[in-house]
Each structure stands twice: as structure tokens, then as C-alpha cells.
């Protein structure tokens, strides 16, 4: 997953205005304070940067940041094929 992980974390931190140090893979979205509005903003930025389409309901509130990053990485890699 290391391919885009750092860039994805940077985008999430910037779009959601969350201290990057809080964005650890084991944290749930709720733990880091990533609400649905912040998540939508980050998703739009990621879609634009990588040219991928992410479903509105792709991420559950119980997902960890690591789960989210893995899903995003898979979408980005699938787009390359």
C-alpha cells in the first residue's frame, strides 16, 4: 500500500484540516474526527488527483484510516489497468 499512502494522508489532512500526526492507520475515522463533510471533501480531492471514482458509501464510520487507505490504493491501482 505504500505507493500512494503518504500522498493520500496529506490530502486527507489538508482537506479535513486535521493534524497529520493524528492520521495513523489504526485510528477509526471517528477517533480522528473525520466527519462525513470532511470525508466528502477529501474524496473529491482524491478523485480529482487520481482520476478515480469513489462511491458515496465506500467508507463506514467504523473503518480505520488504514482500511480507507487500502480501499483508495486499490481504486487507484485498478485505474492503472
Contact map, one row per residue, 1 for C-alpha under 8 A:
111110000000000000000000000000000000000000000000000000000000000000001100100000000
111111000000000000000000000000000000000000000000000000000000000000000000000000000
111111000000000000000000000000000000000000000000000000000000000000000000100000000
111111110000000000000000000000000000000000000000000000000000000000000000100000000
111111111000000000000000000000000000000000000000000000000000000000001000100000000
011111111100000000000000000000000000000000000000000000000000000000000000000000000
000111111110000000000000000000000000000000000000000000000000000000000000000000000
000111111111000000000000000000000000000000000100000000000000000000001000000000000
000011111111100000010010000000000000000000000000000000000000000000000000000000000
000001111111110000010000000000000000000000000000000000000000000000000000000000000
000000111111111000000000000000000000000001001100000000000000000000000000000000000
000000011111111111000000000000000000001001000000000000000000000000000000000000000
000000001111111111110010000000000000000000000000000000000000000000000000000000000
000000000111111111000000000000000000000000000000000000000000000000000000000000000
000000000011111111000000000000000000010011001000000000000000000000000000000000000
000000000001111111000000000000000100011011000000000000000000000000000000000000000
000000000001111111100000000000000000000000000000000000000000000000000000000000000
000000000001111111110110000000011100000000000000000000000000000000000000000000000
000000000000100011111110000000000000000000000000000000000000000000000000000000000
000000001100100001111110000000000000000000000000000000000000000000000000000000000
000000000000000000111111000000000000000000000000000000000000000000000000000000000
000000000000000001111111000000010000000000000000000000000000000000000000000000000
000000001000100001111111101000010000000000000000000000000000000010000000000000000
000000000000000000001111111000000000000000000000000000000000000011000000000000000
000000000000000000000011111000000000000000000000000000000000000111101000000000000
000000000000000000000001111100000000000000000000000000000000000111000000000000000
000000000000000000000011111111110000000000000000000000000000000111000000000000000
000000000000000000000000011111110000000000000000000000000000111110000000000000000
000000000000000000000000001111111110000000000000000000000000111110000000000000000
000000000000000000000000001111111110000000000000000000000000110000000000000000000
000000000000000000000000001111111100000000000000000000000000000000000000000000000
000000000000000001000110001111111100000000000000000000000000000000000000000000000
000000000000000001000000000011111110000000000000000000000000000000000000000000000
000000000000000101000000000011111111011000000000000000000000000000000000000000000
000000000000000000000000000011001111111000000000000000000000000000000000000000000
000000000000000000000000000000000111111100000000000000000000000000000000000000000
000000000000000000000000000000000011111110000000000000000000000000000000000000000
000000000000001100000000000000000111111111000000000000000000000000000000000000000
000000000001000100000000000000000111111111100000000000000000000000000000000000000
000000000000000000000000000000000001111111110000000000010000000000000000000000000
000000000000001100000000000000000000111111111000000000000000000000000000000000000
000000000011001100000000000000000000011111111100000000000000000000000000000000000
000000000000000000000000000000000000001111111110000001000000000000000000000000000
000000000000000000000000000000000000000111111111000000000000000000000000000000000
000000000010001000000000000000000000000011111111100000000000000000000000000000000
000000010010000000000000000000000000000001111111111100000000000000000000000000000
000000000000000000000000000000000000000000111111111111000000000000000000000000000
000000000000000000000000000000000000000000011111111100000000000000000000000000000
000000000000000000000000000000000000000000001111111000000000000000000000000000000
000000000000000000000000000000000000000000000111111100000000000000000000000100000
000000000000000000000000000000000000000000000111111110000000000000000000000000100
000000000000000000000000000000000000000000000111011111000000000000000000001100100
000000000000000000000000000000000000000000000010001111100000000000000000001000000
000000000000000000000000000000000000000000100010000111110100000000000000001000000
000000000000000000000000000000000000000000000000000011111100000000000000000000000
000000000000000000000000000000000000000100000000000001111110000000000000000000000
000000000000000000000000000000000000000000000000000000111111000000000000000000000
000000000000000000000000000000000000000000000000000001111111000000000000000000000
000000000000000000000000000000000000000000000000000000011111101000010000000000000
000000000000000000000000000000000000000000000000000000001111111000000000000000000
000000000000000000000000000111000000000000000000000000000011111000000000000000000
000000000000000000000000000111000000000000000000000000000001111100000000000000000
000000000000000000000000000110000000000000000000000000000011111111110000000000000
000000000000000000000000111110000000000000000000000000000000011111110000000000000
000000000000000000000011111110000000000000000000000000000000001111111000000000000
000000000000000000000001111000000000000000000000000000000000001111111100000000000
000000000000000000000000100000000000000000000000000000000000001111111110000000000
000000000000000000000000000000000000000000000000000000000010001111111111000000000
100010010000000000000000100000000000000000000000000000000000000011111111100000000
100000000000000000000000000000000000000000000000000000000000000001111111110000000
000000000000000000000000000000000000000000000000000000000000000000111111111000000
000000000000000000000000000000000000000000000000000000000000000000011111111100000
101110000000000000000000000000000000000000000000000000000000000000001111111110000
000000000000000000000000000000000000000000000000000000000000000000000111111111000
000000000000000000000000000000000000000000000000000111000000000000000011111111100
000000000000000000000000000000000000000000000000010100000000000000000001111111110
000000000000000000000000000000000000000000000000000000000000000000000000111111111
000000000000000000000000000000000000000000000000000000000000000000000000011111111
000000000000000000000000000000000000000000000000001100000000000000000000001111111
000000000000000000000000000000000000000000000000000000000000000000000000000111111
000000000000000000000000000000000000000000000000000000000000000000000000000011111
